[in-house]
Amino acid sequence: MEAPHKPRLVILGTGFGGFSVVKRINLKLFDAAVVSPRNHFLFTPLLPSTTVGTIEFRSIIEPVRSARPEVTYYHASCVGIDRKKRLVQCRGVMDNRGFSIPYDYLVVAVGSQSATYGVPGVREHALFLKDLGDARAIRQKVIECLEQASEPAIDPQERKRLVHFVVVGGGPTGVEFLAEMHDLVHEDLHKTFPGVFNDVRLTLLEAQDEILNSFDAVLRAYTMRVFMRQGIDVKTRSTVRRIGKKSILLHNGTIIPYGLVVWSTGVTPSDLTRALPFKKDRALMLLVDDYLRLDETSRHFALGDCSSVEGRFFPGTAQVAQHQGKYLAKALGDYVQGRTRAPFRYRSYGMLAYIGMGKALADLESVKGRGFAAWVFWRSVYITRLVSLKNKILVIIDWMKTFFFGRDISRF
């Protein structure tokens, strides 16, 4: 007897939203395929820890092929969608060869890209922190700056410039990166780079009045006090006009020399999202209804950073994308079986952020935690949220290695 035909589900993207669908989709009902230029899932909440070697890069990634071997994976980028013919037009990452994939149902979860707001010099001179490649580039640059600053004949002012590490953007990513940098400096550099240790400076530039605007006011104030004690220079109301090769020009005329600048100011739709033939909101995000549908045919869906739910606001966090993925995996099963499903409803479980030296923030609905207890909670939550037992074990081992032996500062 011939097996019944299963509808083809194509998922674009391997971030929190797309990967959540991949992990939970009922493969008895679908023939599923994934298209993404990234062949792994990245646990981005721990990405700042990899920039200084607190955690190693491969400890927070899970290959898509290993996570769900029954799902077909294409190492390619989507370059267009033909809605009438139901085809995803792709281009291979390795050979740039074009091909098309038919679909019955399509899930768009392609994420976003870093927003530069048209500031000259950002893409040429700043580093971003959205992917493992970004984290590795930052780690290499930090070590290069330290090694250059350690040369015996270097001018003292040039040494100070090289070891001035600047972050633009006071959101969770920027704050956590600075916290990790502070730990590197005060736990490791006094032993490995004693000649430049006293010259290292950390600066945070934020255009708004406060950092961590999405967190509770009490926790924001606590973070400012902690950063002040740690010697991190936080400059609020500091808008960047231009980034040069060696210095940053602010709108008030201040010039800030730097060795490394990390740009972490928010996100904007990717070029693919802007080009897709679906309705969009004012910010050019894909506009979906309460069922995460791009249209009323129940064949096209979008979730995560690339989408916006009409009439509602959800923060662009991994937590939201993951919840949407869980919902959509079940909803798709209902659609093919002729059942209706309730609209997507999001309930926030709160926000966490590491702020350095064994201190963290826990902004929960009923608790506003801070300090060491919040740090223990922060680590416990992230360990449980890692997608595989392998990742959990590797991250715990990395934390233990860092505690006993310090961070690796090899350049290769």
N, C-alpha and C positions, 0 to 999 in steps of 0.2 A: 504493500500500500504506500503510495507517495505521500511524503510528509507535507502538511499544509504550509502554504506560503506565509512567511512572516514578513510584516512590513519592515522596510529599511529605515533605521534611525541613524542620522548623521549628527554628530556632536562636534562643534567647532570650539576648540580650546581645552586646555588641561589645567586651568586654575581651580580655585575652590568650587566654583559653580559647576563647570563642566565635569570635573573629576568626581564630584558628589553624584552627578547623574550616572556616570560610568560605573561607579561602585554599587549603585543601588537599582539600576534598571533591571527589569525582569526579562532575562534573555530567553525565556520560554515564549515570550510574546513578541520579541523584536530581534532582528538581525542588526546589530549595532556596530557602528564604525566611528572612529575619532580622527579628526584632522587637526593637526597642530604642529607649528614649527618647533615646539618644545616637547620632547618625548618623555617628559617626567612631570610629576606633580611636585610643586615646591611649597613647603610649609613656611609661608612668608612671615608669620609672627616672630620666628626665630632668625630671620635673615640678618638683622643687625649684629647678632652674636657671631656670625661667620666672618664679618669684616675685620675682626681683630684676632681671630683664632680661638675664641672661647668655645665655639662649636665648629666642627669641620663641615665643609660644603656638602659632601655626600650623605651626611647624617640626617639631613632634613629634606631629602628628595626620595621619591618613589617612582620607579619606571612604570609608565602606563602599561607596557606589555606584560609586566610581572603582576601588576595589580589586578588585572582582569584578562587573562590570556584568551578568553573566548571572544573578546571584542577586537575587531580588526582596527589596526592603527596605521595611519598614513603620516609619514614624517614630511609634512608639506604645509604650505600656507594657503589659505583660501584667498583667492583674488577676485571672486565674484560669485553671484548666485543668479541662476536662471529660474525664476519662479514658475513660469509657464511649463517648462520642460522638467522642472524639479531636478535640477542639476547643480551640484557644487563644483565650481571651477577652481582647480588647484594648481599649485606649482611646487615641485619637489624642492626641498631645502638643499639637498646634496648636489643635484645635477641641473636644477632649474627647469626641469622638463614639465610641460603642462599636461594635465589630464582632468577628466571630469568624473564625478561620483553621483549616481542617481540616489534620490531619497524619497521616502514617503513622509517622514517627519524630520524636521530640522530644529536643532537647538543651537542658538548662537550664544557663546560664552567666551568671547574673544578678549575680554578685559579692556584695559585702557592704557594710555601712555602718559609719561610725565608731562605736566604743563609747564611751559617756559614763559608764558604770558608775553611773548615777543621781546623779552629782555636780550639785548645783544650779548653775544659771547657765551651764553649758557651752554649750548650744545658743543661749542668748540673747546671750552675750558673746564666746565664743571662735570662732576660725576653724579650719576643717579643711583638710586637704590631700590630697584624693583625686581631684579632677577639675580641668579647666581653669578652671571657674567659681570654684573655691576659690582657685586660684593667682592669678587676676586680682583677686579680692577682697583677698588678702594684699598684692599689689603696690600696689593703690590705697591700702590702709590704711597701709602703710609710708610712702608719699609724703605722705599726709595728715598723719601724725604729724610728719614732718620739717618740712613747711611750717608747721604750727601752732607747732611748737617754735621756729621761726625768727622769729616775730613779735616786734617790739622791746619791747612792753610786757608780755610774758608773765612770770609769776612764775618764778623760778629752780627752785623745787621742782616746779612744774607742767611746766617744760621737761624736767627729768630724768625725770619720769613718762612723758611722751609718747614719749621716745626710749629707753624700756626695753622691749626686745622679748624676750618669754618663750615658750619652747616647753615643753609638758608632754608627756613621753614620750621616752625615750632610745633608741628604735629607729632603724633606718636612715633613715627619712623625716625624723624630727625632727633627727637629727644632720646630715643633708645640708642641710636647710633652714638650720640655724644656720651651717654652713660657708659657704653661699652668702651669707647675711647678713653674715658676717664679711668676705668678699671685697668686698661692696658698700661696707661701712663703710671699710675700709682702702685700697681701690683707687680709690674714687670720691668718697666724702662729704667728704674733706678738701678737695676742689676745689669741689664743688657746694654743700655745706652747711658751710662752715668755721665758722660761728657755733655749731653744735650738735655738731660732730664729736666733741669731747672729752667730751660728756655721754652719748653713746650707750653703752648697756650691753646685753649679751646674756646670758640666763640659761636654763639647762636644768634642768627639774625631773623627777626620775626616782624612782618609788616603790620600786624595787628597790635592791640594793646597788651595782649597776654598770650602765653604759650598754652598748648593743650586746650584749645577752646571747647572741645567736645567733652571735657571732663568737668567734674564738680568744682566749684570755685574754691572750696577749702583745699582740695587736692592740688589745684593749680598753684595756690599760694604756698603750699608745702613744698612743691617741686622747686619753686623759685628760691625758697630758703635753702633747700638741699644743694641746689646748683651754686648758690652764692658761697656756701661753706666749702664746696668742692673746688672753688676757684674758676668755675665756668662762667664766662662773661656773656650774659644774656642781654641783647640789645633789642628791645621792642620798638615799634614804630620806626623800623629801619627798612626802608624799601630800596631794593637794589636797582640801580639805573643801568649798570653795565658791568660785565665781568671781563677783565683782561687776562693776559697770560699769567701775571704775577700779582694782580691786585683787583679789588672790588671797589667800584665807585657807587656810593649811596646817593639817593636823591637830595640829601642835605649837604652834599659836597664832600663828605668824609671818604677818605681813601683807606682801604684796609688791605695791607699786604697779606698774602697767604701762600702756603705750600700745597694745600689740598682744600678744595671746596666741594661739598656735597649738596646737591640741589634737591630739596624734598618739600615742594610747595603745593602739591596737589596733583590731580590727574585731569586729562582731557580725552575725548574720544579718539580712538586710533583711526588711521587713514581708511582702514577697511570698514569700520563702523560708519564713518561719514559717507562711504560710497555705496553701502548696501541699499537695495531698493525697498526700504520699509519706512514707515512714518517715524519721525523723530521729534524730540522736544526742542526747546530753544537752545539748549546746550549741545544739540546734535547727538544726544543719546537715543538709542532705539526705544521707542515708546511702546510699552506693553500694557495690557489691561490687568485686572486683578487675578487673572488666571495665568499670567505671564505669556499671553499670546500676542504675537505681532499682528495677527489678523484674526478674523472670526472663523476661519476654516479649521482651526485647531490643528494646523500642520506646521506652523512656524512659531517658534518660541525664542525668548531671549531672557537672560538672567545675569546677575553680577554687575560689574563696573560698566559694562557697555550699554546697560539698559536703565530705563526709568519707568516706574509704575505710575500711570496716569492718575493725577489727583492725589498722590501720596508721596511722602518722602521717606526714603530709607538711606542710612549712611552707607558710603561705599566701602564697606568692611568685608573681611573674609567671612565673618560670622553670618552676615546677611546672604552672601552668595552661597554659602554652604547650606543654609536653611532653604533657600530657593531651590537648590539642586535636589535636596531630599524631597521637597514637595513635588517638584516636576517629575521626578522618577516615578512616583506613585500616580500622579495625574495622567501621565502618558499611558500607563497601564489601564487606567480607567477609560481613557478615550477609545483605545482599540477594542475594549470589551463593551462599549456602548453605554458606559456608566457616566454620570456627571459627578463632579467633585466640587467641594466648597472652595471659594476663592482663597488665595494665599494670604495668610496672616502671619505677621512677624512679631515675635516676642524677644526683646533683647535680654541677653543674659549678663549684660554689663560689659565693661571695658577694663583691660589690664595694660599696664605699661611699666617697664623697668626703668629706674632712674639712677642706678649706679650704687656701688658699694653695699650690695646686699639689701637694697631698698626698692620697693615697687609701689605702684598704685593699684587699687582694686575699686573701681567705680561701679558698684552693684546697685540694684534697685533698693535694697534694704540696708546695705552696709557700704560705708565709704572708708575702706581700709587703706593703710599706708604703712611704710616702714618694713621691718624685717618680717613680720607675720604676713604682710601682703606679698612679700617676695617669695616666701615659702609657698603661698597659695598660687602665685604666678607660675612658678616652676611646676607645681603639681598639676595645674590645669593644662599647661602646654604638653606635658608628658602624656596625659590621658588623651589629648586631641591628636597627637601624632598618628598617622594612618596605619602604621604597621608595627609589629613587635620588634622588627629589626631596627626601625627608626628610634623607637623608645630606648632600646638597649644602647644604641650608638650614642645618642644624646647624653644619656646618663654617664656613659664611659667618658665622653668628651668633657663633661662637667668635672668629673673626678680627676682626669688628667690635668685639666687647668688648675684645679685646686692644689694638687700635689706638685706639679712640675712647671706650672706657668704656661703662657701662650707661646706657640711656635712663631718665631720671627724670621724664618728662612725665606729667601727670595729665589724663586725658580721659574 
